[in-house]
Amino acid sequence: MKINLAVLYGGNSTEHEISIISAVQAINNIDTEKYEVIPIYLTKDSKMYTSSSLTKMDVYKDLDKIKTLATEVLLTKKDNDFVLIKNHFPYSVVKKIDIVLPIMHGYNTEDGSIAGFLEVLGIPYCESDIYASVIGQDKIFQKQILKENGIPVVDYEYFYESEYTLDQNSVIKKLEKLGYPLIVKPARQGSSVGITIAKDKKTLEKAIDDALMYDEKILVEKVVENLTELNCSVLGDNSSYEASLIEQVFGSDEILSYQDKYMSNNSKTGSKGMASTGRKIPADISDEMTKKIEEISIAACRALNTNGVVRIDYLMDKKTNEVYLNELNIVPGSLSFYLWDPKGVKYKELLNKIIDCGVKRYQKKSKKLSSFKTNVLEGFSGTKGVKK
């Protein structure tokens, strides 16, 4: 009997379309002998739709048209089953769901919001939990935890929009102590959205204004010069992590931009997501550096307690040979399948392993006490006995 696997994607995020690309890639590579795949598309206004037609990229050229092609549904629990029901009378069951694979990128989705929603429902799901997701999305939280665990990160500062509005000069002075050039990032965005390099005070102020369009919390880092960008994916859970091959990535800009990642290959055939980015696998680095990055990657995943597959981006100074962990991506673009294929792990097998990790976590969590059967409010009268 097949397992009913719901793939949940889209959402109210600046990376909405990137999520669609990653999800459709995955849907068309899932092992259909083991799983019945149910697409659940979450619109930008937070409505859920399902239809077998959602497995084709062409459908998404007109996002408004999807509402006429698919059925609007709600994900809920009914009679101890997790089900999709029609979001209109007579609210009949469309599909039973056994486990959810969220493939969502960015703020309002990948940041723990969707993991929290699924936790509240109690439905089994794949990829990382709320805690790892929050840390993975907030670049500042992430750097603080990585640094505490002895993992190398570049020098950085951060501030809130309220601080900048109150005293812009003080914030600028604090940032300039890092030394130009600087890279300015919205703390909780992804896919290089809102990221700019500043080479002087004027461009720094402009970069901050741009970043504030996306977030109130801003990260500013010292730029690593003589830069080589490297990526490594990690698969597994806290009982066992495995590193992929390491790639060297190339962009047309000073940084690997949103344009490089998602727009460079889509003029006629449609973007292939991160799979279309210029890269060399394995990277042109020494065996010693390869081992170092693998060890750092596994240590970072253990520190954040990731689950499933992640991608970790590194910055290497070619002159000093110093390497810094730049960012850990909880739900990486294209699920980083292109980093596993050269290692002999085909996309179908990678997806099976991701789903197995989700099942394993659910089974372990089910054995833990999460609530009490007794009702402490039984016979409750007023506030007497309430803890103060």
PEVENPE-V379456 format. One record per pair of residues at least 24 apart in sequence whose C-alpha atoms are under 6 Angstrom apart, sorted by the first residue. I is the first residue (numbers start at 0). J is the second residue. Records with the same first field share a line. If there is no record, write none. Layout:
# PEVENPE-V379456
I = J + J
This chain:
# PEVENPE-V379456
1 = 33 + 34
2 = 34
3 = 34 + 35 + 96 + 97
4 = 35 + 36 + 98 + 99
5 = 36 + 37 + 38 + 99
6 = 38 + 39 + 99 + 100 + 101
7 = 39 + 101
8 = 40 + 41 + 102 + 103
9 = 40 + 41
10 = 41 + 42 + 43
11 = 43
12 = 105 + 106
14 = 104 + 105
18 = 103 + 104
21 = 332 + 333
22 = 102
23 = 54
28 = 347
29 = 347
30 = 347
47 = 71 + 72
48 = 72
98 = 123 + 124
99 = 124
100 = 124 + 125
105 = 188 + 189
106 = 188
110 = 136
123 = 361
124 = 357
125 = 354 + 357
126 = 306 + 307
127 = 305 + 306
131 = 303 + 305
135 = 327 + 329
136 = 187
137 = 186 + 187
138 = 186
151 = 323
152 = 323 + 324
154 = 220 + 221
155 = 219 + 220
156 = 219
157 = 217 + 218 + 219
158 = 216 + 217
159 = 215 + 216
160 = 215
177 = 221
180 = 222
181 = 220 + 221 + 222
182 = 219 + 220 + 222
183 = 218 + 219
184 = 210 + 217 + 218
185 = 210 + 214 + 217
186 = 216 + 217 + 218
190 = 257
191 = 256 + 257
225 = 316 + 317
226 = 315 + 316
227 = 315
228 = 313 + 314
229 = 312 + 313
230 = 311 + 312 + 313
231 = 310 + 311
232 = 309 + 310 + 311
233 = 308 + 309
234 = 307 + 308
235 = 306 + 307
236 = 306
237 = 301
242 = 293
243 = 338 + 339
244 = 338
245 = 281 + 282
246 = 279 + 280 + 281 + 282
247 = 278 + 279 + 282
248 = 277 + 278
249 = 277 + 278
273 = 332 + 333
307 = 353 + 356
